[in-house]
C-alpha cells in the first residue's frame, strides 16, 4: 500500500509570502490531519479534515487554512508568512477521524527568511 | 487542557543497556496513549499504543504500561541497539465533542546509543 506522501520536501519563503503544502493520504484513509513541528519541539495540531470538511482545529490563526479533495488528498495554505512559521509541517492520514492510528508523512521543511 | 510531559534528553546509553524514558500526562477524560519514534529526516512512526488503564503496549522490544493511578506511560526496553537512536515522543489522544481526535505530544526525548 502507498503511504503518506508530502511535497515539497523543503521550501524557502520570504516573510509576507504565501505557501501551499501538499499531502497524499494513505490508500483507504478518509481523514487528514496537519501538524506543525518547531525545531526541538513536539508536533502541534493545526487542523483535521474529514470528508472534505474541517472538523477540528488547534490554536492556529485563520491565515492557516486547508482543503481536502474528493480523493482525500489535502493542502495546507499559510498566508502572510512570519519568521515563526519556520518548522517541519507533518501530514497524517487515518482510516477514521476518531482514535484510529495516524500514519505520518516525512514532512515539509519550511524556512521563512 | 491536555498535556504530556516527558524527560528531557539526550539520553546517552551504550549498546545493550536498559532504557527507561519517563512520560506523564494530564487529561480531562480517558485518553489513549502512544509512543512515536522519529528517525533523522523522517516523519513520525507509531511505536506502540495502549487504549485503557493497565494495558501494555509492546513492539520491537519496547514496552509501556498505561498507569491511570500515576498518569504515566513510561517507555522501557531491556537491551538497546545502535539502530534505536532516534527521538521518542509520548502522546495522548482524546475524542472531542464533535467526534474528531487529536494527538497531544510531549517535547520529545533524543536517545543516542553508542557501540
Interface residues (C-beta under 8 A of the other chain):
Chain A: X4 X33 X35 X40 X41 X42 X43 X44 X45 X48 X50 X55 X56 X58 X90 X92 X97 X98 X99 X101 X102 X103 X104 X105 X106 X107
Chain B: X4 X32 X36 X41 X42 X43 X44 X45 X46 X49 X51 X89 X91 X93 X95 X96 X98 X99 X100 X101 X102 X103 X104 X105 X106 X107 X108
